[in-house]
Amino acid sequence: MKISTFLRWIVTIYGLAITAFGYYFLIKQKWQLEQNYADGNRLIFRRININISKKRTSDLDKTRYKIDWHDYQKILLDSFREGPGEQGRPVVLSAAERINEDQLFAVNGFNGAVSDKISLYRSLRDIRHPDCKHKKYLKNLPKVSVIIPFYNEHRTTLLRTIYGVLGRSPPELIQEIILVDDFSTKNHNKKPLSDYVRENFEKVKLIRNYKREGLIRSRLQGAKTAKAEVIVFLDSHVEPSVNWLPPLLEPIVLNEKTVVCPFIDVIDHTTFSQFAQDEGARGAFDWKLNYKRLPRLKGDKIDPTETFESPVMAGGLFAMNKTWFWTLGGYDPHLDIRGAEQFEISFKIWLCGGQILDAPCSRVAHIYRKFIPYSSSVKAYGDYLSRNHKRVAEVWMDEYKQYVYKMEPSFKRVDAGNISQQLALRKKLRCKSFRWFLEEIAFDVVQHYPIDEEK
Ligand SMILES: [Mn+2]
């Protein structure tokens, strides 16, 4: 073999090795990007990302780069916890412990004596879909102000709500927790609570109403003082589950007009055991404006960890961009106490260009009371339930309000008060018609609750 042929071989092999290494390097990089940007439907973006400059990549990182937000050390520590109610297990009281049981049940609508036996921070069972347990979310998530209004809430259920939020959220995402006391009359909600909050929490603020305003205006009060980019509303007797927060926030980063609701699990009012309500449903209404749950759509079930559209939110647990909340005027401030607010905000979000998603990987357990322990009529506000519903029907439901009045004639007789501001807002934001909502978003409501239905 001539030396020149030998050299030619060497050069060729060397060239091939460099090419192979180059390919290996590219494929490895692509694989890493796919890991980071894994999202199933962003294949095209991933391919493009390989060729873009570093600066461009860092811009894209804000909306593409994902991490595992789970705190595995904490999860492990929680799994070792033992004691009454730990791991979401039911609690049984001894005869001696049952002395106050009836009295505490009567004033709360749930078993306050059982609550008092459970640690203020307790572990829950992880009942999320297995695929949620390693799901990644955007690294760049906004901070939140968690707003928790309360009225005569039992001491330990209120504190457990706070410890649950602080214990199972990434600390860097919690700007503050805002407690709004709606003029409670129980002594422990007054100075003892102020003292406890001051001595034990850095991030918790307590603001108080000077007369009974109700849940709706209390939420507005909290939102007014909120400092973070995103506000999260919670009830005062909930226990957020593991990694509940990132799945609520990511969809808001991708579209700031998106409002995201967690799955709401059940804490039994008698034993405080924790269990799932079901595998999720889409929120809707009947023509008396009762909240109803409709089956999920077949297409939603392809990926059980993915968010899905819901026409009406379940209650008052949701995350929302603060600016978007105020663009929509918050809640109608003339809705008194409680009732119809979930319809008002849901109709408004959809009709005025936003969307509501349910996030199956975000779960918050909630105590559903056995009964409402305080008088549901607040004298100063008269028949506020009918008036609230009528305001919503008049402002948002167009010609469809007549079906509500047909099914619930009592609404027709009440005075809705001045709705000119609400109507002006609807006009200013150029919100769509209720017909559009029924055709595009809540398209199966009429199938389940026909509009010509007689009583
Ligand atoms: Mn509640």
Residues whose N, C-alpha, C, O or C-beta is under 5 A from the ligand:
A	BS01	MN	D235 I367
